Amino acid sequence: MKRSKVAATHIALVTLSVLFVLPFLWMITTAVKPIGETMTSPPQWIPSRFLWSNFPDAVLYGREQVGYIPFLVYARNTLIVTVLSVVGAVASNTVVAYSFARLKWRGRDAFFGLTLATMMVPFPVTMVPTFALFKWLGWVGTFKPLWVPAYLGSAFAIFLLRQFFRTIPTDLSEAAKIDGASELQIFTDVVLPLARPAVSVIALFAFMGAWNDFLGPLIYLTDQSTFTLSLGLQAYQTQHGGTPWNLLMAASLMVILPIIVVFFFAQKTFVQGIATSGLK
């Protein structure tokens, strides 16, 4: 009876996995199809011939038009925003989380509760005031609204890192203090190396959030030369009065490929950071 339940569970999980993978497989096959086979009915999963030229064509799409912005420019813009966001997320959240977890100061727990309470505020509530603030600062039309907030901390990241920092024995910090280490040295030389899995999780979340962000660039970027990849994909749907689905899927595949590669190499660290956070 027990084996039958395990088998049924595995069958259900495999079935759900296939359902989740199907859209991705469809994107891969469409990316190498001729344009005439992208919208056939019934759908044609395996193309009659594989057009690998769709990928360079997607990169150079629209090059014959006035005001053409290369795909690689979108990639460069996205990389700039992503790197700055990752650095800001790691730098700000680790410092704040260390203060909440390891330092004793008046009102610490109250401020931590207030920080967690900000997670309950939906983004649409703060979207208009935030836009007004960035417009007053003259940042609309630049990358600053996309990466500067990363240096102000995230409630979820602070909570995750705080829980991980609390699992590190305080005896290590006390031993470092006896050896004459300052609080900054304890943070950088003792705590951070031990918290590498949790820090990697925060960096991965920041990378995925900045790389895939669509609403932020849509709100703040006004010049096409500053568009990111997520926003630049719109160009494939607005040119010539139609959509070249094979080129759009090829471009989309190239956009999500870095996410897949990063997650593949960081999977072990990612799972370790999530699984061990909050455990004593």
C-alpha positions in Angstrom: 0.0 0.0 0.0 2.8 2.3 0.9 4.6 1.6 -2.4 1.5 2.4 -4.3 1.1 5.8 -2.6 4.8 6.6 -3.4 4.3 5.5 -7.0 1.1 7.6 -7.3 2.9 10.6 -5.8 5.8 10.3 -8.3 3.4 9.9 -11.2 1.6 13.1 -10.1 4.8 15.0 -9.7 6.1 13.9 -13.1 2.8 14.8 -14.8 2.9 18.3 -13.2 6.5 18.7 -14.2 5.7 17.9 -17.8 2.9 20.5 -17.7 5.2 23.1 -16.4 7.9 22.3 -19.0 5.6 22.3 -22.0 5.6 26.1 -22.5 9.4 26.1 -22.3 9.7 23.3 -24.9 7.2 25.1 -27.1 9.4 28.3 -26.9 12.5 26.3 -27.8 10.9 24.6 -30.8 9.3 27.8 -32.0 12.6 29.6 -31.8 14.0 27.4 -34.6 10.9 27.1 -36.8 10.2 28.8 -40.1 7.7 31.6 -39.6 5.0 29.7 -41.5 5.0 26.9 -39.0 4.6 29.0 -35.8 0.9 29.4 -36.0 -0.3 26.2 -37.7 -3.4 24.3 -36.5 -3.0 21.8 -35.0 0.3 23.0 -33.5 3.5 21.5 -35.1 5.9 20.7 -32.3 8.8 19.5 -34.4 9.8 21.9 -37.2 10.3 20.6 -40.7 13.7 22.2 -40.7 15.7 23.8 -37.9 16.5 27.4 -38.6 19.4 28.3 -36.3 19.7 31.5 -38.2 16.7 32.8 -36.2 19.0 33.7 -33.3 21.3 36.1 -35.2 18.2 37.4 -37.1 16.6 38.1 -33.7 19.7 40.0 -32.5 19.7 42.1 -35.7 15.9 42.4 -36.0 14.8 45.8 -37.3 18.3 46.9 -38.5 16.9 48.3 -41.7 14.7 50.8 -39.9 15.4 54.4 -38.9 16.3 54.6 -35.2 17.3 51.0 -34.9 18.5 50.0 -31.4 20.6 46.8 -31.4 19.6 43.9 -29.2 23.0 44.0 -27.7 22.4 47.5 -26.4 19.4 46.2 -24.5 21.6 43.4 -23.1 24.2 45.9 -22.0 21.6 48.1 -20.3 20.2 45.1 -18.5 23.6 43.9 -17.4 24.4 47.3 -15.9 21.2 47.5 -13.9 21.5 43.9 -12.8 25.1 44.2 -11.6 24.4 47.4 -9.7 21.2 45.9 -8.1 23.0 42.7 -7.0 25.8 44.7 -5.4 23.3 47.0 -3.7 21.1 44.1 -2.4 24.1 42.2 -1.0 25.7 45.3 0.6 22.6 46.8 2.2 20.7 43.7 3.3 23.7 42.0 4.9 24.5 45.0 7.0 21.0 45.6 8.2 20.3 41.9 8.9 23.6 41.7 10.9 22.4 44.6 13.0 19.1 43.0 13.7 20.6 39.6 14.4 23.9 40.2 16.3 23.9 43.7 17.7 21.9 44.8 20.8 20.4 48.3 20.6 17.3 49.9 21.9 14.1 49.3 19.8 15.8 46.7 17.7 12.9 44.2 17.8 10.3 47.0 17.2 12.2 48.2 14.2 12.5 44.6 12.9 8.8 44.2 13.2 8.2 47.5 11.4 10.5 46.2 8.6 8.5 43.0 8.3 5.3 45.1 8.2 6.4 46.8 5.0 6.0 43.5 3.2 2.3 43.9 3.7 2.2 47.1 1.7 1.4 46.3 -2.0 3.6 47.9 -4.7 0.7 49.8 -6.3 0.2 51.8 -3.1 3.8 53.1 -3.2 4.2 53.3 -7.0 2.8 56.8 -7.5 4.6 58.5 -4.6 7.9 56.7 -5.6 7.5 57.9 -9.2 6.9 61.5 -7.9 10.0 61.3 -5.7 12.2 60.1 -8.6 10.7 62.7 -10.9 11.5 65.4 -8.4 15.1 64.1 -8.2 15.3 64.2 -12.0 16.0 60.5 -12.2 13.1 59.6 -14.6 14.7 58.5 -17.9 17.8 57.1 -16.2 18.8 53.8 -14.7 18.9 55.2 -11.1 15.3 54.3 -10.2 16.0 50.7 -11.2 19.1 50.1 -9.1 19.2 52.7 -6.3 16.3 51.1 -4.3 18.4 48.0 -4.0 20.8 49.9 -1.7 17.9 50.6 0.6 17.3 47.0 1.6 14.5 44.5 1.2 12.3 43.3 4.1 12.3 39.7 2.8 16.1 39.6 2.3 16.7 41.2 5.7 14.5 38.6 7.3 16.1 35.7 5.5 19.7 36.8 6.3 18.8 37.6 9.9 17.4 34.1 10.5 20.6 32.7 9.0 22.9 35.0 11.1 21.1 33.8 14.2 22.1 30.2 13.5 25.8 31.1 13.6 27.2 30.5 17.2 27.9 33.6 19.1 31.0 31.9 20.6 32.8 32.6 17.3 32.1 36.4 17.6 33.2 36.4 21.2 36.4 34.6 20.4 37.1 37.1 17.6 36.5 40.0 20.1 39.0 38.4 22.5 41.5 38.3 19.7 41.0 42.1 19.3 38.7 42.0 16.2 36.4 45.0 15.7 32.7 44.5 15.0 33.3 45.3 11.3 36.0 42.6 11.2 33.7 40.1 12.9 31.1 40.9 10.3 33.4 40.6 7.2 35.8 37.9 8.3 33.7 35.6 10.5 29.9 36.0 9.8 29.8 36.7 6.1 32.0 33.7 5.0 29.8 31.4 7.1 26.7 32.9 5.6 27.7 32.5 2.0 24.7 30.2 1.1 22.2 32.8 2.4 24.0 35.7 0.8 24.1 33.7 -2.5 20.3 33.3 -2.3 19.9 37.1 -1.9 22.2 37.7 -4.8 20.3 35.2 -6.9 17.0 36.8 -6.1 18.3 40.2 -6.8 19.7 39.0 -10.1 16.5 37.4 -11.2 14.4 40.4 -10.1 16.6 43.0 -11.9 17.0 40.8 -15.0 13.3 40.0 -15.4 12.0 43.4 -14.3 9.5 44.8 -16.8 7.3 47.2 -14.8 10.2 49.3 -13.6 11.8 50.0 -17.0 8.3 50.6 -18.4 7.6 53.3 -15.8 11.0 55.1 -15.7 12.7 54.6 -19.0 11.7 57.0 -21.7 14.5 56.7 -24.4 14.6 53.5 -26.4 18.4 53.5 -26.2 18.1 52.9 -22.4 15.6 50.1 -22.7 16.4 46.8 -21.0 15.8 43.3 -22.5 12.4 42.7 -21.0 11.2 46.0 -22.4 13.1 45.7 -25.7 11.2 42.5 -26.5 8.2 44.6 -27.2 9.9 45.8 -30.4 9.2 42.4 -31.9 5.5 42.8 -31.4 5.1 46.3 -32.7 7.1 46.4 -36.0 5.6 45.9 -39.5 2.1 45.4 -38.1 2.7 41.8 -37.1 4.7 39.5 -34.8 7.5 37.3 -36.1 6.9 34.6 -33.5 10.0 32.6 -34.3 12.3 35.6 -33.8 10.4 36.7 -30.7 10.8 33.2 -29.2 14.5 33.1 -30.2 15.0 36.5 -28.4 13.0 35.4 -25.4 15.1 32.2 -25.1 18.3 34.3 -25.2 16.9 36.5 -22.5 16.1 33.7 -20.0 19.2 31.7 -20.8 21.4 33.6 -18.3 18.8 32.9 -15.6 18.9 29.2 -16.3 22.6 29.1 -16.4 23.0 31.0 -13.1 20.4 28.9 -11.3 22.0 25.7 -12.6 25.4 26.5 -11.2 24.0 28.0 -8.0 21.3 25.4 -7.3 23.1 23.6 -4.5 24.0 26.8 -2.7 20.4 28.2 -3.3 18.8 25.1 -1.7 21.3 25.1 1.1 20.6 28.8 1.9 16.9 28.3 1.9 16.9 25.0 3.9 19.2 26.2 6.7 17.7 29.7 7.2 16.0 29.9 10.6 17.3 26.5 11.9 19.1 26.5 15.2 
